[in-house]
Every structure is written in structure tokens, then in C-alpha cells.
Amino acid sequence: MGMTEKEVGMTEKIEIATLPSVTRNDSIKNDIRGRIAMRPHFLHATRYSILDTIQRGKKVLKGKKILLGVTGSIAAYKAAEIVSLLKKKGAEVFVIMTESATKFIQPLTFSTLSENSTLDNLFSTNDKIVVKHISLAQWADLILIAPATANIVGKIAHGIADDMLTTTVMASKAKVIFAPAMNKNMISNPLYQQNVEKLSALGYEFIDSEYGRLACGETGKGRLANIEDIVDTVEYALTFKNDFQGKTVLVTASCTREPIDKVRFISNYSSGKMGFALAKIARVRGARVILITGPTSLPVPTGITTISIESAEEMKKEVFKYFSEADIIISAAAVADFRPKEVFAGKIKKEKSKNPLIELERTPDILYELGKKKGDKILVGFAAETENLAANALKKLKEKKLDLIVANDISAKEAGFGSDKNRARLINSKGTAQELSLMPKIDMAEKILDEIIKIK
Ligand SMILES: Cc1cc2nc3c(=O)[nH]c(=O)nc-3n(C[C@H](O)[C@H](O)[C@H](O)COP(=O)(O)O)c2cc1C
């Protein structure tokens, strides 16, 4: 089962720990796909695939100018699909091929797909393209080199400008992203690694290559990253603010289940959609995200540390386990307020207990305890109310020492638990309120994060 299809189990306790870090200094732990630890400066190829769930099918790259450099790798043919996908998303694309690349695939393919002439010769006698390397260098919003050979990485790392592609990169101030593809020994060669280090330190970015069977017949690391992931990376770089970079955001989501006996529990209708939307948007805006979720049918978002819990007690344990790492805590989970005082060991048999009485007790008030400990962390809560929305939300904001509260009228039509849309009132610690009209939860997540980033 692919990672994105994996669902959070109801009883299974999984910690999907691999947060490819946004900050370069963070170390990256075990990777969910079982790949070996990545170097911190590599972008995780799958970290952006959550974009798909956010802006699938939209012409999100309309008006964006992308220069695609294709180099002499056996994977050069895959660049044709990259051009198609970029065009589909509305981007304008120019392709520059190295001379070696033209041995693998014809320029005509790229000219046809990009609807622009493909450039491969710096010293063309065609007047129109003689200074193209300068005009394209200034034209591009982003330069993507995919596939990138060890050779191109080495040349750019050493300031060599001896063909159309290297000269254009040298003359451009645009962001440059490499998607390397090469033999496993080439990739692990210290010379190549030093070149990557050097370029990374200068702000060039790398999309990690994948494991698998390589063209040379060996198996190892070196395959070009998945095409969709490469395109997502470009999309991310061109369309999202990176305003949460360097921040760790802890989000709680969904409901909790408080057991009555072996087969029954007390819970609520929270689906996790709002919390998951917040986690995804925080992630694409550059945050490291830890998502602690109760039972949900939502797929585990890629690139997010996702921890599955069941009860309020487990939620509390996990929240405080990660508390010290978080700069921002968004408590979007609808944690049960009450639980059965005693949990029956087996199944309560209907024949034996006709009208069983279940005594309830309070569950831990996680938000209150977070408020007491918060220090300079930003704490955001949700108030799901059916009456006196504003007054109850304000009371909660004060009692729990929140910086922001998102107040929902869960009795409202089309909004609230389980719905894809939400309507809310944001109230900050000064008591200033902002009405958010009915909108998709993913858009509301953007608005909530816009407010959070303004705090302090
Ligand atoms: C069949 C074949 C496949 C190759 N595949 C790769 C590759 O995937 N990655 C790589 O770094 N070099 C590969 N090379 C070597 C490059 O083509 C060679 O280093 C060339 O000088 C790269 O030129 P360029 O970077 O200007 O495109 C391959 C060579 C051949 C003959």
C-alpha cells in the first residue's frame, strides 16, 4: 500500500516519523518508504505531494516562467512528461538541452510539448537566439534541471559556463532546483557529494533521487525522483509563501474514543478534516509539522509526522511528549470531555445488564494544561459550540490562555463536524474578532495560519 493511501488505524498506534526538515540543519530520521536517511539539504521528493490534495486540477502555474534544463542521462526522456505537466498547470516553459541530452532525446519533442523552440547551442548562428542565454536567464522565474547529471552539478558548482545551459544558470538570479539521476556509485562519490554541499550552501535546491533499479542494471539510489513530485516541488516553490519555515507546528485533529467496554466507546462526530487541512497548509508553508490524530478515515499526509491515538489520555501523553519541540500548538481535535469512570473488562452482555448505568468522569483538560505551561509558545484552540458562540469562545480563550480561538457554530448548516466546509469567527487574545464566511476547510486553514503568523 502506498504511503498516501495508508489510513490511520483505529487501534493501531503508529508513529510515522520522518519529517524531512525544512530547516537545513535539522537531521532527518528514518524515512517512511524505508529509504536511508537523507542529507538535510535535500528536499524530500514526496513532501509536496500533499499539494495535490490542495490544488489539483487548477492552473496554478499560470503566468509562471519555467526554464527546464535537460542533461545527458538515460532519464532524459522523462523530462518530456515534466514539460507536459508544467504546461497543463498553465506554466510557460522553455527547454535548454545539453549536447549530451540531444543524444538521448530529440529537441523536437520538447519544442512540440513546450510550444517554444528548444535551445541546445550557445553559438548558434541564428541571431535571434545568440543572446538567448541572457534573456532566458532574466526571463525565468525558476530553473529546473531534470534530469541533472553528475557532470552538470559539478560544472555549476565550479562556475563553469561552457554551454547554453551552464551559461544561462550562471547569468540568472532565479531559484535553481536540481533533480539528479545517476548511477549509485556516482551519487555516493564524495566529489559529487561535495558539489551538492557547496551548491546547497549557496541556496541551490536538490530533489532527492529515488531507490530502485537503475538503467545500468544495478539496484540502488539514483533514479530520477517521481515526475509528479518534481512538478509539485516546482509548484510549491512558485506558489507558496515560506513564512512558517523554521517553525515546528503541533496540530491535534479528529475525535477521541473513550472506552465503555471491549467493544463500545464514547466519541463525537469530529472527522479530522480541519486539523488535517491545518497540518497540510502549515507544511506547505514551510513548517515542520507534528500531527496527533484520533481515529479518522483521512489518508496520512506525506511529509508530516503523524501519530495516531485513541483516547484523551493518549492524546495528552503524545501532546506533552512533543510539547517542547513545538513553537505553535493548534488544538483542533475534539477531545472527549467525559469518559466512563470504569471500563468493563469484557463486553457488557445485554442479557445480564438491562439498563446499565455508566458513571462518567472528566477527561484531562489538555488545552488548560497547555495554557499553564505555554511560555512563549503560540497556542490556538477551537470552540465548537451550539449556543452563545462568542461568549463561550471568549471565556475559553481567557481560561486557557490562548493566543487565538477559532469559534465554530457546529449547529450551522453545511459547516462544522464532518463537512468539507467551515464558517468561523477568529478571536485573538485582545478580543478582536474576524468573521470567516463559509469556505472550504483548506482555505480556512490558510486564513487561520495567516492570523497565527501575525502573532508576536
Ligand atoms: C547511456 C548513458 C547513460 C548515461 N546516464 C547518465 C546518468 O543517468 N547520469 C549521469 O550523471 N550521467 C550519465 N551518463 C554520462 C553523461 O552523459 C556524461 O557525463 C555527459 O558528459 C553529461 O553531459 P551533460 O551534463 O552536459 O549533459 C550517461 C552516459 C551514457 C552513455
The ligand as an SDF file (V2000), in Angstrom:
LIG
                    3D

 31 33  0  0  0  0  0  0  0  0999 V2000
   23.7960    5.5060  -21.9310 C   0  0  0  0  0  0  0  0  0  0  0  0
   24.3130    6.5740  -20.9950 C   0  0  0  0  0  0  0  0  0  0  0  0
   23.5830    6.9380  -19.8920 C   0  0  0  0  0  0  0  0  0  0  0  0
   24.0480    7.9070  -19.0120 C   0  0  0  0  0  0  0  0  0  0  0  0
   23.2880    8.2240  -17.9120 N   0  0  0  0  0  0  0  0  0  0  0  0
   23.7720    9.1200  -17.0480 C   0  0  0  0  0  0  0  0  0  0  0  0
   23.0200    9.4600  -15.9030 C   0  0  0  0  0  0  0  0  0  0  0  0
   21.9010    8.9820  -15.6720 O   0  0  0  0  0  0  0  0  0  0  0  0
   23.5390   10.3590  -15.0390 N   0  0  0  0  0  0  0  0  0  0  0  0
   24.7570   10.9430  -15.2290 C   0  0  0  0  0  0  0  0  0  0  0  0
   25.1920   11.7350  -14.3880 O   0  0  0  0  0  0  0  0  0  0  0  0
   25.4730   10.6560  -16.3310 N   0  0  0  0  0  0  0  0  0  0  0  0
   25.0180    9.7650  -17.2370 C   0  0  0  0  0  0  0  0  0  0  0  0
   25.7630    9.4770  -18.3460 N   0  0  0  0  0  0  0  0  0  0  0  0
   27.0120   10.1900  -18.5480 C   0  0  0  0  0  0  0  0  0  0  0  0
   26.7660   11.5690  -19.1000 C   0  0  0  0  0  0  0  0  0  0  0  0
   26.0250   11.5090  -20.3070 O   0  0  0  0  0  0  0  0  0  0  0  0
   28.0900   12.3000  -19.3110 C   0  0  0  0  0  0  0  0  0  0  0  0
   28.6990   12.5390  -18.0490 O   0  0  0  0  0  0  0  0  0  0  0  0
   27.9250   13.5960  -20.0780 C   0  0  0  0  0  0  0  0  0  0  0  0
   29.1740   14.2170  -20.1700 O   0  0  0  0  0  0  0  0  0  0  0  0
   26.9390   14.5180  -19.4020 C   0  0  0  0  0  0  0  0  0  0  0  0
   26.8560   15.7390  -20.1100 O   0  0  0  0  0  0  0  0  0  0  0  0
   25.8940   16.9130  -19.7010 P   0  0  0  0  0  0  0  0  0  0  0  0
   25.9410   17.0100  -18.2080 O   0  0  0  0  0  0  0  0  0  0  0  0
   26.4130   18.1060  -20.3510 O   0  0  0  0  0  0  0  0  0  0  0  0
   24.5340   16.5580  -20.1840 O   0  0  0  0  0  0  0  0  0  0  0  0
   25.2960    8.5320  -19.2530 C   0  0  0  0  0  0  0  0  0  0  0  0
   26.0140    8.1790  -20.3970 C   0  0  0  0  0  0  0  0  0  0  0  0
   25.5440    7.2150  -21.2510 C   0  0  0  0  0  0  0  0  0  0  0  0
   26.3480    6.8700  -22.4670 C   0  0  0  0  0  0  0  0  0  0  0  0
  1  2  1  0
  2  3  1  0
  2 30  2  0
  3  4  2  0
  4  5  1  0
  4 28  1  0
  5  6  2  0
  6  7  1  0
  6 13  1  0
  7  8  2  0
  7  9  1  0
  9 10  1  0
 10 11  2  0
 10 12  1  0
 12 13  2  0
 13 14  1  0
 14 15  1  0
 14 28  1  0
 15 16  1  0
 16 17  1  0
 16 18  1  0
 18 19  1  0
 18 20  1  0
 20 21  1  0
 20 22  1  0
 22 23  1  0
 23 24  1  0
 24 25  2  0
 24 26  1  0
 24 27  1  0
 28 29  2  0
 29 30  1  0
 30 31  1  0
M  END
$$$$
